[in-house]
Amino acid sequence: ENELNKMRNGMLGLRKLLSHSLRLSTNTNRFDFIERHRGMFSLMGLSVEQISKLRSKFGIYMVGDSRINIAGLNKDQIEYFSSSVASVV
């Protein structure tokens, strides 16, 4: 139970960091929903063209519907991810 709580709180913390970083990088509240979501995945709401640019220019891979794995991120990647997303939106 302690391990589960630690994992859950870790993902909630990552969601909060990602949401705030995206707010700063994009200068909008477009991605604030990420902090309110729960679970391992979130849909970013990006187009196929934007996803393609993220892949080709920044080496960021996500599913064609713009689903990302929150659990696959770490604190050191969030700023890079956010600035990359900001450059394609």
N, C-alpha and C positions, 0 to 999 in steps of 0.2 A: 504494500500500500504506500509506503514511503517513496519507493522508486517511482511508482506511478504518479504520485503527486509532484515529484521532482521533474519528471518528464513533462507533465501537463503545465506546470508553472514555467518551465523553460520555453515551451512553445508559445505560451501567452506572452512571455517577455520578448521573444523574437518577433511576434506579431506587432507588439507595441513599438519596438525599435524600427521595424520595417515601415510601418505606417507613418511614423514621425519622420523618418529619413526621406520617404517618398514625398511627404508634404513639403519638406524643405527643398528637395531637389526639383520638384515640379512646380512649386509655388502655387499649389492648389490643394483642395481637400478631396480630390477625386479618389484617392486610395485610402481614405480614413476607414472605410468598411473593413479593411483587413484586420484592424485591431479588434473589431467586434465579432469577427468570425471565430469559429472554434474548429478544432480538428487539424489534421496534417496538411490539408490542401486548401487553396483559394484560387478562384478565377480572377485574373487581373483585368479582364475586359479589354484586352488588346486585340487589334486586327491581325489577320494573317500576315499582312505586309510588315507591321511593326514587329511581330514575332520573328519574321525572316531577317529583318535588320538586326535584331538583338543577337540572333544566331551568327550571322555573317560578320558583323562588325565587332561584337563583344564576347563571342563564345558563350552566350547564355542560351541554354536550351530549355524549352518548355513545350508542352503539348499544344497542338494546333488550336485548341479552344482557350489557350492562355492560362491553363491551370499550372500552378507552381506547387512544389512540395516545400512547405514551411519548415518541416523537420530536416530538410536537406540543406538549409541555409545555416550559416553560423555568423556570429557577431562581426567577424572580420570581413565578411563578404557583403554585408548589407549596404554600405556606402557605395561600393562599386555597382552593385545591382541597381540601386536607386538612381544613381547618376546615369547609368546606361538606359534605364527605362525613360528617364526624363529627356534624354536626347532623341528618343523615337516618338514621343507623344506630342 
